[in-house]
Amino acid sequence: MSYQNYLEGGKLILTVPTTGGVQGKEANPNLPEQPDEIAEAARECERLGAAIVHLHGRDERGERDAGRLQEINDAVRDRCDDIIIQNTTGGTGIPLEQRAKGIRTDPLPEMASLDMGPMNRYQHLTAENTRHMIDTLAAEMQEKGIKPEMEVFNNGHLNEVYRLIERGLLDEPYYVNLIFGPGTLTPPTPENMVNMVNNLPENSIFNVLAIGPHQLPLTTMGIVMGGHVRVGMEDNLYYRRGEPVESNAQLVERTVRIADELDRDLATPAEARDLLGIPSR
C-alpha cells in the first residue's frame, strides 16, 4: 500500500477511538466514559463515515475496566448499524487474563488491538507487552477469526510484526497501526512516517495514529500515502491549539472533509471488511 493506492482511488478506512484507558473527564468533560456515552459517540461517527470503532472499558467512576467491554459492545451494536467493533487487549499493569477479555465477548469482536512491544508511560510505569503476552493473544485471535490491529509504538516493534508472520500467527493482509507521539513512541515527523511505511512487510495495510497536535498533519499525510487513519478522543483532546474538542464526531467530521477534498472515498464497514480480509457477517 502506497501513494499509488491513493492515485488509484483506494478506499479510506476511518477508525474512531472514542475513549482510552488513560485520561478521563478531568482532562476534557466531553470524553465519553459510560456505555451509553460511548455507544452514542460511535453512532454519530458511523453516520459521518467511520467504519471501525476502537473500544476501551471503563467502570462507573471512569477507571479502566476490561470487564465492561461486553456491556459496551452490546450498547454499540444496539445503537449502530454495521460498524466494526475493535476491542482493546492493551493496558499498562493489567494481567493477561484481564486483557484477553477483549477477545472473549459474546459475540466475538471482528477485530482487536494487539500491542507489539513495551512502552514507557509516566515515571514509574511500563506497558510490558512481553512476547508471551503477544503470542498468546495473537494465537487466540487467529483461532477465533479475530483480525488483529497490530499497534506499532516504534520502529523496533516492526521486527515483532515480522516475527509473528514467521511464526504463522498472522493472516494476510497484515493490518499495522503506526503510532507517532512522545516518549517511547515513534517521533512524530513526516520523515519517520515515510521510513515506517517503507519498512512494512509485504501484503500489509497500514493505519496512522498520531497523538495530540500531530493527529491532523500526520493523518492527512497518511491519507495521501494511501494508508488509513484513526482519529478520536483517545488520541487527541483538542480541536486546535487551546481549543478543547467538543466530541469524537468533531474530529471525524474534519477528517471526512479532508478526505473528500483529497478525493479519497471512505470505506463502508462492509468495504472495510473486504479490504481487511474479515469474513462478512
C-alpha positions as CSV (number, residue, x, y, z in Angstrom):
1,M,0.0,0.0,0.0
2,S,1.5,3.3,-1.1
3,Y,0.9,6.6,-2.9
4,Q,-0.2,4.5,-5.9
5,N,-3.2,3.3,-3.8
6,Y,-4.2,6.9,-3.3
7,L,-3.8,7.7,-7.1
8,E,-5.9,4.6,-7.9
9,G,-8.7,5.7,-5.7
10,G,-8.3,3.1,-2.9
11,K,-11.0,3.5,-0.2
12,L,-10.1,5.0,3.1
13,I,-10.8,3.1,6.4
14,L,-11.6,5.5,9.2
15,T,-11.3,4.3,12.8
16,V,-12.6,6.2,15.8
17,P,-11.2,5.5,19.3
18,T,-14.0,7.1,21.4
19,T,-12.3,6.8,24.8
20,G,-9.0,5.4,26.0
21,G,-7.6,3.9,29.2
22,V,-5.7,6.9,30.5
23,Q,-7.2,10.4,30.6
24,G,-10.8,10.9,31.7
25,K,-13.3,13.7,32.1
26,E,-10.9,15.7,34.2
27,A,-8.9,16.2,31.0
28,N,-11.9,17.0,28.8
29,P,-15.5,16.8,30.2
30,N,-16.7,15.8,26.7
31,L,-14.8,12.5,26.8
32,P,-17.3,9.6,26.8
33,E,-16.8,7.0,29.6
34,Q,-20.0,5.1,30.2
35,P,-21.5,2.5,27.8
36,D,-24.4,4.8,26.6
37,E,-22.0,7.7,26.0
38,I,-19.5,5.5,24.1
39,A,-22.3,3.9,22.0
40,E,-23.8,7.3,21.2
41,A,-20.4,8.6,20.1
42,A,-19.9,5.5,17.9
43,R,-23.3,6.0,16.4
44,E,-22.6,9.7,15.5
45,C,-19.2,8.8,14.0
46,E,-20.6,5.9,12.0
47,R,-23.1,8.2,10.4
48,L,-20.3,10.5,9.4
49,G,-18.3,7.7,7.8
50,A,-16.3,5.8,10.4
51,A,-16.0,2.1,9.6
52,I,-14.4,0.9,12.8
53,V,-14.8,1.8,16.5
54,H,-11.9,1.1,18.9
55,L,-13.3,0.4,22.4
56,H,-12.0,0.5,26.0
57,G,-13.9,-0.5,29.1
58,R,-14.4,1.9,32.0
59,D,-16.2,1.5,35.3
60,E,-18.8,3.8,36.9
61,R,-16.0,6.1,38.1
62,G,-14.4,6.3,34.7
63,E,-11.5,4.0,35.6
64,R,-10.4,1.4,33.1
65,D,-12.3,-1.9,33.4
66,A,-12.0,-4.6,30.7
67,G,-14.9,-6.4,32.3
68,R,-17.3,-3.8,30.9
69,L,-16.4,-4.4,27.3
70,Q,-19.3,-6.8,27.0
71,E,-21.7,-4.1,28.1
72,I,-20.1,-1.6,25.8
73,N,-20.1,-3.9,22.8
74,D,-23.8,-4.6,23.4
75,A,-24.6,-0.9,23.6
76,V,-22.7,-0.2,20.4
77,R,-24.4,-3.0,18.5
78,D,-27.8,-1.7,19.7
79,R,-27.1,1.9,18.6
80,C,-25.1,1.4,15.4
81,D,-26.0,-0.1,12.0
82,D,-22.9,-2.0,10.9
83,I,-19.8,-0.5,12.5
84,I,-16.9,-2.9,13.0
85,I,-16.1,-3.4,16.7
86,Q,-12.4,-3.4,17.6
87,N,-11.8,-4.2,21.3
88,T,-8.6,-3.3,23.1
89,T,-6.4,-6.0,24.5
90,G,-3.8,-3.5,25.8
91,G,-3.3,-1.9,29.2
92,T,-0.4,-0.8,31.5
93,G,-0.1,-3.1,34.5
94,I,-3.1,-5.3,33.5
95,P,-2.6,-9.0,33.7
96,L,-3.0,-11.1,30.6
97,E,-6.3,-12.7,31.7
98,Q,-7.9,-9.3,32.1
99,R,-6.6,-8.1,28.7
100,A,-7.9,-11.2,27.0
101,K,-11.5,-10.2,27.9
102,G,-11.4,-8.0,24.8
103,I,-11.4,-11.2,22.7
104,R,-13.9,-13.2,24.8
105,T,-17.1,-11.2,24.4
106,D,-20.2,-12.7,23.1
107,P,-20.5,-12.3,20.2
108,L,-16.8,-12.0,19.5
109,P,-15.5,-8.7,18.1
110,E,-14.4,-8.7,14.5
111,M,-11.1,-7.0,15.4
112,A,-8.9,-6.4,18.4
113,S,-5.8,-4.4,19.0
114,L,-2.5,-6.2,19.7
115,D,0.3,-4.2,21.3
116,M,3.6,-5.2,19.7
117,G,6.1,-4.4,22.5
118,P,6.8,-2.4,25.6
119,M,6.1,1.3,26.0
120,N,7.0,3.6,28.9
121,R,4.2,5.5,30.5
122,Y,4.6,8.1,33.2
123,Q,7.6,8.0,35.6
124,H,7.2,4.5,37.1
125,L,5.1,2.6,34.7
126,T,5.9,0.5,31.6
127,A,3.4,-1.4,29.4
128,E,5.1,-4.7,29.4
129,N,3.7,-6.4,26.3
130,T,6.0,-9.4,26.6
131,R,6.4,-11.8,23.7
132,H,4.5,-14.4,25.8
133,M,1.6,-11.9,26.1
134,I,1.7,-11.0,22.4
135,D,2.0,-14.6,21.1
136,T,-0.8,-15.8,23.4
137,L,-3.2,-13.1,22.3
138,A,-2.3,-13.5,18.7
139,A,-2.8,-17.2,18.8
140,E,-6.3,-16.8,20.4
141,M,-7.2,-14.1,17.8
142,Q,-6.2,-16.4,14.9
143,E,-8.1,-19.3,16.4
144,K,-11.2,-17.3,16.8
145,G,-11.0,-15.4,13.4
146,I,-10.5,-12.0,15.1
147,K,-8.5,-9.6,12.9
148,P,-5.5,-8.2,14.9
149,E,-4.7,-4.5,14.5
150,M,-1.0,-4.5,15.4
151,E,-0.1,-1.5,17.5
152,V,3.5,-0.5,16.5
153,F,4.7,2.1,19.0
154,N,8.1,2.5,17.5
155,N,10.2,1.1,14.6
156,G,11.6,-1.7,16.7
157,H,8.1,-3.1,17.0
158,L,8.1,-3.7,13.3
159,N,10.6,-6.5,14.0
160,E,7.9,-8.2,16.1
161,V,5.4,-8.0,13.3
162,Y,7.9,-9.9,11.1
163,R,8.4,-12.4,13.9
164,L,4.7,-13.1,14.2
165,I,4.5,-13.6,10.4
166,E,7.4,-16.0,10.6
167,R,5.7,-17.9,13.4
168,G,2.5,-18.2,11.3
169,L,0.4,-16.3,13.8
170,L,-0.9,-13.7,11.3
171,D,-3.1,-14.0,8.3
172,E,-2.9,-11.7,5.2
173,P,-3.4,-8.8,4.8
174,Y,-1.5,-7.7,7.9
175,Y,-3.1,-4.6,9.5
176,V,-0.4,-2.4,11.1
177,N,-1.2,0.6,13.1
178,L,1.7,3.1,13.0
179,I,1.8,5.2,16.2
180,F,3.5,8.6,16.4
181,G,4.0,10.7,19.6
182,P,6.1,11.4,22.7
183,G,8.1,9.2,24.9
184,T,8.9,5.8,23.5
185,L,6.6,6.2,20.6
186,T,8.0,6.9,17.1
187,P,9.0,10.6,17.0
188,P,6.2,12.3,15.1
189,T,7.8,13.6,11.9
190,P,6.9,13.1,8.2
191,E,10.3,11.6,7.6
192,N,9.7,8.9,10.2
193,M,6.3,8.1,8.7
194,V,7.8,7.5,5.3
195,N,10.5,5.3,6.8
196,M,8.0,3.3,8.8
197,V,5.8,2.7,5.7
198,N,8.9,1.7,3.6
199,N,9.8,-0.9,6.2
200,L,6.4,-2.6,6.3
201,P,6.1,-6.3,5.4
202,E,4.7,-7.2,2.0
203,N,0.9,-7.6,1.9
204,S,0.5,-5.0,4.7
205,I,-2.2,-2.4,5.2
206,F,-1.2,0.5,7.4
207,N,-3.1,2.8,9.6
208,V,-1.8,6.1,11.0
209,L,-2.3,7.1,14.7
210,A,-0.8,10.4,15.9
211,I,-1.0,11.9,19.4
212,G,-2.3,15.4,20.2
213,P,-1.2,18.2,17.8
214,H,0.3,15.6,15.4
215,Q,-3.0,14.0,14.7
216,L,-4.2,16.3,12.0
217,P,-1.0,16.7,9.9
218,L,0.1,13.1,10.1
219,T,-3.3,11.5,9.4
220,T,-3.7,13.9,6.5
221,M,-0.3,12.7,5.2
222,G,-1.5,9.1,5.8
223,I,-4.5,9.7,3.5
224,V,-2.2,10.9,0.7
225,M,0.2,8.0,1.2
226,G,-2.6,5.5,0.6
227,G,-3.0,4.4,4.2
228,H,-5.8,4.5,6.6
229,V,-6.4,6.8,9.6
230,R,-7.6,6.8,13.2
231,V,-8.9,10.0,14.8
232,G,-10.7,10.4,18.1
233,M,-10.6,11.5,21.7
234,E,-8.4,8.6,23.0
235,D,-5.5,10.2,21.0
236,N,-6.3,13.9,21.0
237,L,-8.4,16.1,23.3
238,Y,-8.1,19.3,21.3
239,Y,-9.6,20.5,18.0
240,R,-6.9,23.1,17.6
241,R,-4.3,24.7,19.8
242,G,-6.0,25.9,23.0
243,E,-9.5,24.7,21.9
244,P,-10.8,21.5,23.6
245,V,-12.6,19.2,21.2
246,E,-16.3,19.0,21.6
247,S,-16.8,15.4,20.6
248,N,-15.3,12.5,18.7
249,A,-17.7,13.4,15.8
250,Q,-16.0,16.8,15.5
251,L,-12.6,15.1,14.8
252,V,-14.2,12.6,12.5
253,E,-16.1,15.2,10.6
254,R,-12.9,17.2,9.9
255,T,-11.1,14.1,8.6
256,V,-14.0,13.2,6.4
257,R,-13.9,16.7,4.9
258,I,-10.2,16.5,4.3
259,A,-10.5,13.1,2.6
260,D,-13.3,14.5,0.4
261,E,-11.1,17.4,-0.6
262,L,-8.3,14.9,-1.5
263,D,-10.8,12.9,-3.5
264,R,-10.4,9.8,-1.3
265,D,-13.7,8.0,-0.7
266,L,-14.5,6.4,2.7
267,A,-14.9,2.7,3.0
268,T,-18.1,1.5,4.4
269,P,-17.9,-1.2,7.2
270,A,-18.7,-3.8,4.5
271,E,-15.9,-2.5,2.2
272,A,-13.5,-2.3,5.2
273,R,-14.2,-6.0,5.9
274,D,-13.4,-6.8,2.3
275,L,-10.1,-4.8,2.4
276,L,-9.0,-6.3,5.7
277,G,-10.0,-9.9,4.9
278,I,-12.7,-10.1,7.6
279,P,-15.5,-12.5,6.7
280,S,-18.8,-10.9,6.1
281,R,-21.3,-11.2,8.9
